[in-house]
Amino acid sequence: MAAMRTFAPLAGLSAALALVAAGCGGGASVDASRAAAASKQAESTQARCAHPAGWQRLANRIAADVYCPGWLPDPLTSQIGGRWNNIDSVSRDRSYLESFVWQETEVGPNGAGGELHVNLRGYPGRMKIPTCPTGAGNSNPVPCFDDARGHVRSNGIDATLFTVNQGADQWHVALAWHHRGSLYTLSEHLAPPLNYERLLRYLKRELRSLVLIEPSRST
């Protein structure tokens, strides 16, 4: 956040200098400024699903929209059925879980190991957060996503940040949002090599990269 606070005034200063140059008859500066703005806008809208076929099949299978991540942390890819896709699950209620994981076991006495684990879920026709068992035999189900910590807004999505999650999303930080009467979530495991700050950066980048895929209307 400190870096962002430092960047903001610098960005404002750069914009002011550009306006001064334009006021001095710098038509070329105006064109350059517009080109830079157009380039920035293009970068923000260039998210693409790298493996659309699998996500299209998923959307068709559940007859509902799905979100394909255009970016996942290396070495993960968003290919359903690919090397890193360890869970490809659709329930009877058409809710789905797509999980992508990379793990490295500890090597030697000083080996760090690590894990990158991203989950994407959708609950067609359901707006309410589902409940999950906690694992204890006599425990009552609890919300699968809980302890809201504000909002993350990007890519036309207003997502709530949850830090206490259950089931396959346990030990994850999750983003949840609504779209067309359905609940969608994106979560990532808080584990080395990620700390909380870096994990949030990853989640925000993943949210920006999401590509909405609608079910095919062809028969």
C-alpha positions as CSV (number, residue, x, y, z in Angstrom):
1,M,0.0,0.0,0.0
2,A,2.9,2.3,0.7
3,A,4.1,1.8,-2.8
4,M,0.7,2.6,-4.2
5,R,0.5,5.8,-2.1
6,T,3.9,6.8,-3.5
7,F,2.8,6.0,-7.1
8,A,-0.4,8.0,-7.0
9,P,1.1,11.5,-6.7
10,L,3.8,10.6,-9.3
11,A,1.0,9.6,-11.7
12,G,-0.8,12.8,-11.0
13,L,2.4,14.8,-11.6
14,S,2.9,13.1,-14.9
15,A,-0.6,13.9,-16.0
16,A,-0.2,17.5,-15.0
17,L,3.1,17.8,-17.0
18,A,1.3,16.3,-20.0
19,L,-1.4,18.9,-19.8
20,V,1.2,21.7,-19.5
21,A,2.9,20.4,-22.6
22,A,-0.4,20.3,-24.5
23,G,-1.1,23.9,-23.4
24,C,2.1,25.0,-25.0
25,G,1.0,23.8,-28.4
26,G,2.3,20.3,-28.1
27,G,-0.2,18.5,-30.3
28,A,2.2,15.5,-30.6
29,S,2.1,15.3,-26.8
30,V,-1.7,15.1,-26.8
31,D,-1.6,12.3,-29.4
32,A,1.0,10.5,-27.3
33,S,-1.1,10.8,-24.2
34,R,-4.1,9.5,-26.0
35,A,-2.1,6.6,-27.4
36,A,-0.8,5.7,-23.9
37,A,-4.3,5.8,-22.5
38,A,-5.6,3.6,-25.2
39,S,-2.8,1.2,-24.7
40,K,-3.5,1.0,-20.9
41,Q,-7.2,0.4,-21.6
42,A,-6.4,-2.4,-24.1
43,E,-4.2,-4.0,-21.5
44,S,-7.0,-4.0,-19.0
45,T,-9.4,-5.7,-21.4
46,Q,-7.2,-8.2,-23.1
47,A,-7.9,-11.1,-20.7
48,R,-8.3,-14.3,-22.7
49,C,-9.1,-17.9,-21.7
50,A,-6.1,-19.9,-22.7
51,H,-8.0,-23.2,-22.8
52,P,-11.6,-22.3,-23.7
53,A,-12.7,-25.7,-25.0
54,G,-12.9,-27.3,-21.5
55,W,-14.6,-24.3,-20.0
56,Q,-17.1,-24.2,-22.8
57,R,-17.9,-27.9,-22.2
58,L,-18.4,-27.1,-18.5
59,A,-20.8,-24.2,-19.2
60,N,-22.7,-26.4,-21.6
61,R,-22.8,-29.3,-19.1
62,I,-24.3,-27.1,-16.3
63,A,-26.3,-24.9,-18.6
64,A,-24.9,-21.8,-16.9
65,D,-22.1,-19.2,-17.2
66,V,-18.6,-20.1,-15.9
67,Y,-15.5,-18.0,-15.3
68,C,-12.2,-19.1,-17.0
69,P,-9.1,-17.6,-15.4
70,G,-6.9,-16.0,-18.1
71,W,-4.0,-16.0,-15.7
72,L,-2.8,-18.4,-12.9
73,P,0.6,-18.3,-11.1
74,D,3.3,-20.3,-12.9
75,P,3.4,-23.3,-13.4
76,L,-0.4,-23.6,-13.1
77,T,-2.5,-23.4,-16.2
78,S,-6.3,-23.2,-16.5
79,Q,-6.7,-26.3,-18.7
80,I,-9.5,-28.5,-17.4
81,G,-8.2,-32.1,-17.6
82,G,-4.6,-30.8,-17.8
83,R,-1.6,-31.6,-15.7
84,W,-2.5,-29.3,-12.9
85,N,-6.2,-29.8,-12.8
86,N,-6.6,-32.1,-9.7
87,I,-10.4,-31.7,-9.3
88,D,-13.0,-31.5,-12.1
89,S,-16.3,-32.0,-10.3
90,V,-19.9,-31.2,-11.0
91,S,-22.6,-32.0,-8.4
92,R,-26.2,-32.9,-8.9
93,D,-27.3,-29.4,-8.3
94,R,-25.0,-28.3,-11.1
95,S,-22.6,-26.6,-8.8
96,Y,-19.0,-27.1,-9.9
97,L,-15.4,-27.1,-8.5
98,E,-12.4,-26.7,-10.7
99,S,-9.1,-27.0,-8.7
100,F,-5.6,-26.4,-9.9
101,V,-2.6,-27.3,-7.8
102,W,1.2,-27.5,-7.8
103,Q,3.1,-29.0,-4.9
104,E,6.7,-29.4,-4.2
105,T,7.7,-31.6,-1.3
106,E,10.6,-30.7,1.0
107,V,14.0,-31.7,-0.4
108,G,16.9,-32.0,2.0
109,P,17.3,-30.4,5.5
110,N,16.9,-26.9,4.1
111,G,14.3,-27.6,1.4
112,A,11.4,-25.0,1.5
113,G,8.8,-26.9,-0.4
114,G,5.6,-25.1,-1.3
115,E,2.1,-25.2,-2.9
116,L,0.1,-23.2,-5.3
117,H,-3.6,-24.1,-5.2
118,V,-6.4,-22.2,-6.9
119,N,-10.1,-23.2,-6.7
120,L,-13.0,-21.8,-8.9
121,R,-16.6,-22.6,-8.0
122,G,-20.0,-21.8,-9.3
123,Y,-23.4,-22.4,-7.8
124,P,-26.0,-21.9,-10.6
125,G,-29.3,-20.5,-9.4
126,R,-28.0,-20.1,-5.9
127,M,-27.2,-16.7,-4.3
128,K,-26.8,-17.9,-0.6
129,I,-23.4,-19.1,0.7
130,P,-23.7,-22.9,1.2
131,T,-22.8,-24.6,4.4
132,C,-20.0,-27.1,5.0
133,P,-19.2,-29.6,7.8
134,T,-16.2,-28.7,9.9
135,G,-15.0,-32.3,10.2
136,A,-16.1,-32.9,13.9
137,G,-18.6,-35.7,14.3
138,N,-21.1,-33.7,16.4
139,S,-20.5,-30.2,14.8
140,N,-23.2,-28.3,13.0
141,P,-22.6,-27.1,9.4
142,V,-21.0,-23.7,9.1
143,P,-20.8,-21.2,6.2
144,C,-18.4,-22.5,3.6
145,F,-17.1,-18.9,3.2
146,D,-17.0,-16.6,6.3
147,D,-15.3,-13.7,8.0
148,A,-15.8,-11.1,5.3
149,R,-13.0,-8.5,5.1
150,G,-14.2,-6.0,2.6
151,H,-14.6,-5.9,-1.2
152,V,-12.4,-6.2,-4.2
153,R,-13.8,-4.6,-7.4
154,S,-12.3,-5.4,-10.8
155,N,-13.3,-6.7,-14.2
156,G,-16.9,-5.6,-13.6
157,I,-17.1,-7.8,-10.5
158,D,-17.8,-6.7,-7.0
159,A,-16.3,-9.5,-4.9
160,T,-16.4,-10.0,-1.1
161,L,-13.1,-11.2,0.5
162,F,-13.5,-14.1,2.9
163,T,-10.7,-15.3,5.1
164,V,-12.3,-18.3,7.0
165,N,-13.3,-21.0,4.6
166,Q,-14.2,-24.7,4.7
167,G,-14.0,-27.8,2.7
168,A,-11.7,-27.7,-0.3
169,D,-11.2,-24.0,0.3
170,Q,-10.0,-24.5,3.9
171,W,-6.8,-22.4,4.6
172,H,-7.7,-20.4,1.5
173,V,-8.5,-16.7,1.0
174,A,-11.6,-16.5,-1.1
175,L,-13.4,-14.0,-3.3
176,A,-17.2,-14.5,-3.8
177,W,-19.6,-12.6,-6.0
178,H,-23.0,-12.8,-7.7
179,H,-23.7,-12.9,-11.4
180,R,-27.1,-13.5,-13.0
181,G,-28.6,-15.0,-9.9
182,S,-25.7,-17.3,-9.1
183,L,-22.8,-17.4,-6.7
184,Y,-19.2,-17.7,-7.9
185,T,-16.0,-18.0,-5.9
186,L,-12.3,-17.8,-6.5
187,S,-9.9,-18.9,-3.8
188,E,-6.2,-19.5,-3.2
189,H,-4.3,-21.4,-0.6
190,L,-2.3,-19.3,1.9
191,A,0.9,-21.4,2.0
192,P,4.6,-21.0,1.0
193,P,5.8,-19.6,-1.3
194,L,3.0,-17.0,-0.7
195,N,2.5,-14.7,2.2
196,Y,-0.8,-12.9,2.7
197,E,0.2,-9.8,0.8
198,R,1.5,-11.7,-2.2
199,L,-1.6,-13.9,-2.2
200,L,-3.9,-10.9,-2.3
201,R,-1.9,-9.6,-5.3
202,Y,-2.4,-13.0,-7.1
203,L,-6.1,-13.1,-6.3
204,K,-6.6,-9.6,-7.7
205,R,-4.7,-10.4,-10.8
206,E,-6.7,-13.6,-11.2
207,L,-9.9,-11.7,-10.8
208,R,-8.9,-9.2,-13.4
209,S,-8.1,-12.1,-15.8
210,L,-11.5,-13.9,-15.5
211,V,-13.3,-14.5,-18.8
212,L,-17.0,-15.1,-18.7
213,I,-18.1,-18.1,-20.9
214,E,-21.7,-18.6,-21.6
215,P,-23.3,-22.0,-22.5
216,S,-23.6,-22.6,-26.2
217,R,-27.1,-22.1,-27.5
218,S,-26.5,-24.4,-30.5
219,T,-28.0,-27.9,-30.3
